[in-house]
Amino acid sequence: MNIKIKKVNEIKIAVVDSNKKLVFDTQSALDFIYESNKGKAIFFSSSEDEAIEKLSCM
């Protein structure tokens, strides 16, 4: 049996909260943000410049 895996499309998402309006006051939400920022598909940022830099490096 031959199995081939090929990445065709990859979606990357940045959530930018420059005004600090997104309030995550639960530990589970903060844990989600922390774990997301360690990955390569979705991350949270406080500025557009940081988001663009991370997206271009991924």
Secondary structure by P-SEA (a helix, b strand, c coil): cbbbbbbcbbbbbbbbccccccccccaaaaaaaaaaaacccccccccaaaaaaaaaac
